[in-house]
Amino acid sequence: MTESCVFCYPDLETEQVVLLSNEYCLFLQLKRSQLKGNQLEGAGVIVPRAHRETAFDLTTEEWVATQQLLQEVKSYLDETHRPKGYNLGWNFGQVAGQHIGHAHFHVIPRYEDEPLVGKGIRYMFKHEANKRR
């Protein structure tokens, strides 16, 4: 564990709450993600309890535990927020958008009344503004 890591020590981030957990993983949400109607309503991350920099560093047990917790998270979100879809993903390295050096699996519920409804994770990659120079 790294002493300054907000995923190793969730209490370091006062706006963060642990909603669900198992032996190897936690599901964390920011308090604002619990508010109805905001752009990331219900969103959170599944993180290993042990400090792992990326998903490539997870043990087999942590992978299994992540999948098991994901099923619990989906059941919880389906009941409490009733999304119509989900985006799921990992970011590895700063160029890919990983800003905290602890593996975290994004769980993002999607809703029919969003301005970008129907736009998946590939939307930004296919967007003209993302063309490489």
Backbone hydrogen bonds in HBPLUS format (Angstrom, degrees):
<---DONOR---> <-ACCEPTOR-->    atom                        ^
c    i                          cat <-CA-CA->   ^        H-A-AA   ^      H-
h    n   atom  resd res      DA  || num        DHA   H-A  angle D-A-AA Bond
n    s   type  num  typ     dist DA aas  dist angle  dist       angle   num
A0005-CYS N   A0002-THR O   3.00 MM   3  5.40 166.8  2.02 121.9 125.8     1
A0009-TYR N   A0005-CYS O   2.92 MM   4  6.05 157.5  1.97 150.7 157.6     2
A0012-LEU N   A0009-TYR O   2.94 MM   3  5.87 170.8  1.95 133.5 136.6     3
A0013-GLU N   A0010-PRO O   3.20 MM   3  5.90 156.2  2.26 118.3 123.3     4
A0016-GLN N   A0013-GLU O   3.03 MM   3  5.44 164.6  2.05 119.2 122.9     5
A0031-LYS N   A0015-GLU O   2.61 MM  16  5.39 153.4  1.68 160.6 170.5     6
A0017-VAL N   A0029-GLN O   2.77 MM  12  5.47 159.5  1.82 161.3 168.4     7
A0029-GLN N   A0017-VAL O   2.98 MM  12  5.47 156.3  2.03 152.6 160.3     8
A0019-LEU N   A0027-PHE O   2.91 MM   8  5.77 158.7  1.96 167.0 174.0     9
A0027-PHE N   A0020-LEU O   2.77 MM   7  5.12 153.4  1.84 158.4 150.8    10
A0022-ASN N   A0025-CYS O   2.95 MM   3  5.43 158.2  2.00 153.7 154.0    11
A0049-ARG N   A0024-TYR O   2.75 MM  25  5.51 162.0  1.78 142.1 142.2    12
A0026-LEU N   A0047-VAL O   2.91 MM  21  5.42 152.1  1.99 152.4 161.7    13
A0047-VAL N   A0026-LEU O   2.92 MM  21  5.42 154.7  1.98 150.8 159.0    14
A0028-LEU N   A0045-VAL O   2.82 MM  17  5.35 163.0  1.85 161.6 162.3    15
A0045-VAL N   A0028-LEU O   2.91 MM  17  5.35 151.9  1.99 146.5 155.7    16
A0033-SER N   A0030-LEU O   2.81 MM   3  5.35 146.7  1.92 116.9 127.3    17
A0034-GLN N   A0031-LYS O   3.04 MM   3  5.46 159.6  2.08 111.6 118.1    18
A0035-LEU N   A0032-ARG O   3.27 MM   3  5.47 164.0  2.30 105.2 110.0    19
A0042-GLY N   A0033-SER O   2.54 MM   9  5.20 175.4  1.54 154.6 153.9    20
A0041-GLU N   A0038-ASN O   3.24 MM   3  5.25 148.1  2.35 122.6 116.0    21
A0043-ALA N   A0040-LEU O   2.93 MM   3  5.30 163.4  1.96 131.0 135.6    22
A0044-GLY N   A0107-VAL O   3.05 MM  63  5.44 153.4  2.12 146.1 154.4    23
A0107-VAL N   A0044-GLY O   2.87 MM  63  5.44 163.6  1.89 162.5 159.0    24
A0046-ILE N   A0105-PHE O   2.90 MM  59  4.99 154.7  1.96 133.3 140.2    25
A0105-PHE N   A0046-ILE O   2.88 MM  59  4.99 169.3  1.89 144.5 147.6    26
A0103-ALA N   A0052-ARG O   2.58 MM  51  5.64 169.0  1.59 160.6 162.4    27
A0057-ASP N   A0054-THR O   3.00 MM   3  5.53 159.7  2.04 112.7 119.2    28
A0058-LEU N   A0055-ALA O   3.17 MM   3  5.29 167.1  2.18 108.7 112.8    29
A0063-TRP N   A0059-THR O   3.02 MM   4  6.37 151.9  2.10 150.4 157.9    30
A0064-VAL N   A0060-THR O   3.02 MM   4  6.29 166.0  2.04 155.2 158.2    31
A0065-ALA N   A0061-GLU O   2.91 MM   4  6.04 161.0  1.94 145.1 151.0    32
A0066-THR N   A0062-GLU O   2.85 MM   4  5.95 146.7  1.96 140.3 149.1    33
A0067-GLN N   A0063-TRP O   3.07 MM   4  6.37 161.1  2.11 151.0 154.8    34
A0068-GLN N   A0064-VAL O   2.96 MM   4  6.25 158.2  2.01 150.6 157.1    35
A0069-LEU N   A0065-ALA O   2.87 MM   4  6.02 160.3  1.91 146.8 152.2    36
A0070-LEU N   A0066-THR O   2.84 MM   4  6.00 151.2  1.92 146.4 155.2    37
A0071-GLN N   A0067-GLN O   3.21 MM   4  6.50 151.1  2.30 144.5 150.0    38
A0072-GLU N   A0068-GLN O   3.29 MM   4  6.68 152.6  2.37 142.4 149.3    39
A0073-VAL N   A0069-LEU O   2.79 MM   4  6.06 159.9  1.83 157.1 163.2    40
A0074-LYS N   A0070-LEU O   2.89 MM   4  6.09 161.7  1.93 150.8 155.3    41
A0075-SER N   A0071-GLN O   3.10 MM   4  6.31 162.0  2.13 144.3 148.8    42
A0076-TYR N   A0072-GLU O   2.93 MM   4  6.16 161.4  1.96 150.1 155.5    43
A0077-LEU N   A0073-VAL O   2.82 MM   4  6.06 169.3  1.83 159.7 162.0    44
A0078-ASP N   A0074-LYS O   2.79 MM   4  5.85 161.0  1.82 152.9 158.7    45
A0079-GLU N   A0075-SER O   3.10 MM   4  6.21 150.5  2.19 141.7 148.9    46
A0080-THR N   A0076-TYR O   2.88 MM   4  6.08 160.4  1.92 152.7 158.7    47
A0081-HIS N   A0077-LEU O   2.77 MM   4  5.23 159.4  1.82 140.9 147.0    48
A0082-ARG N   A0077-LEU O   3.10 MM   5  6.43 136.2  2.30 149.6 155.0    49
A0084-LYS N   A0110-ARG O   2.86 MM  26  5.92 148.8  1.96 157.1 166.8    50
A0110-ARG N   A0085-GLY O   2.79 MM  25  4.93 155.6  1.85 136.9 131.8    51
A0087-ASN N   A0108-ILE O   2.84 MM  21  5.07 152.9  1.91 142.1 151.3    52
A0108-ILE N   A0087-ASN O   2.86 MM  21  5.07 163.3  1.89 168.0 167.7    53
A0089-GLY N   A0106-HIS O   3.12 MM  17  5.12 150.8  2.20 133.8 138.2    54
A0106-HIS N   A0089-GLY O   2.74 MM  17  5.12 154.5  1.81 165.7 157.0    55
A0096-ALA N   A0093-GLY O   3.06 MM   3  5.46 140.5  2.22 107.0 118.1    56
A0098-GLN N   A0093-GLY O   2.98 MM   5  5.10 163.1  2.01 136.5 131.5    57
A0097-GLY N   A0094-GLN O   2.97 MM   3  5.01 162.6  2.00 107.4 112.3    58
A0102-HIS N   A0100-ILE O   2.79 MM   2  5.58 142.0  1.93  95.8  90.6    59
A0114-GLU N   A0111-TYR O   3.40 MM   3  5.81 158.9  2.45 118.6 117.6    60
A0117-VAL N   A0114-GLU O   3.29 MM   3  5.09 150.4  2.39 112.0 107.8    61
A0119-LYS N   A0116-LEU O   2.98 MM   3  5.55 157.1  2.03 142.2 143.1    62
A0123-TYR N   A0120-GLY O   3.07 MM   3  5.50 158.8  2.12 112.6 119.3    63
A0125-PHE N   A0122-ARG O   3.01 MM   3  5.12 120.8  2.38 100.1 115.8    64
A0126-LYS N   A0122-ARG O   2.95 MM   4  6.18 151.3  2.03 159.9 168.1    65
A0127-HIS N   A0123-TYR O   3.04 MM   4  6.06 124.9  2.35 141.4 155.5    66
A0130-ASN N   A0127-HIS O   2.88 MM   3  5.56 161.8  1.91 122.6 128.8    67
A0131-LYS N   A0128-GLU O   3.18 MM   3  5.60 157.5  2.23 122.1 120.8    68
